């Protein structure tokens, strides 16, 4: 049997011990937080399903010559253009769009129009949102381009990237300020982690996906999971 005096002492000491342990746990967590912040910069602000990415110049993507076509086809798209390949029935497959790749396809169409303009109206291969072995001159109609402007604008508004980008100051050789502009390069953005999108689309290209009961607002994550 526990002596009354020891029982009373334990009632006093136990809360003190719990407070001490909680305090130590908090300090340990705070130390880990500070270490992580000092070593990893903004990683303490990470959110599940997002990644931090610095916007930089991409010469291969900025290249409007046909030498740049391959970079667009391989760096921005899966081998068959970023479509989900869905099994309609035992003998037929169909292509379903994914918004990220659709927006990139629209940029590619506009890029092809710029290529044609530089070539004084000569035909060029768009390298569009589909199999890279097919020609895409049929995509270069005015209605399609108008659609692409609308689609890209709405995609940007939908993503609503609220990263604040300070202006860049430019000075002449005498030290006079001659220009201030915003180019967005060199700044860290919080981006959706697109690896799962690439994974699912590429898997569907290798093995078509069985058709499911599509619903409004279906996403790659909601249908196929986050991993």
C-alpha positions, 0 to 999 in steps of 0.5 A: 500500500502506498503511504499517504505522504508519498501519494500526495507527493506524487500528485504534486510531482506528476503534473510538474513532470508532464509540464517538463516533458511537454516543454522539452518536446516543444523545444526539441521540435522548435530546434528541429524547425530552426535547423530545417529552416537554416539548412533548407530555406523555405522548406518549413513552408512546404505543403503536401502535394506541392513543391518549391521551384525557382523560375529560371530561363529555359533556353531550349523552351525559348528557342523558336527555331525548329531545333527547339521543337524536340525540347518542347516534345520531350521536356513538356510532353509525354511520348504521345502528347499528354493524353490519358489513354482510356479503353472505350471497349475491347477494340477501341481506345480514346484520348482524354485531356489533362488540363496541364498538358492541354495548356502546354499544347495551346502554348505549342500551337501559338509557338507554331504560329510564331514560327510560321510568321518568322518563316513568312507564312511557310508551313511548319510542324506544330508538334502539338498535343498528340503523337509526335509522328503526325503533322499538325498543320490542321491545328494552325487555324485561327479558331484554334488559336483563339481557343488557346488564348482563352484556355491559357488565360483561364488556366492561369487565373485558375492556378492563381499563383500569388508569388510576389515578384519584386522588380529588377532595376537596370542602370547604365554605365554611369549608374543612372536608373534606366529601367525597372521591370518584372521578369519573374526569373530567380524567384521561388514559387510554390507549385503543384507537384506534377510527378503523379500526373506524368506517372499516370499519363505515361502508364496509360500510354503503355496500358490503357485505363479502363473507363470509369464513371466520370464525374464533374471535377474529376482530377488525376488525384481524385480518380487515381490517388496521390501515389 
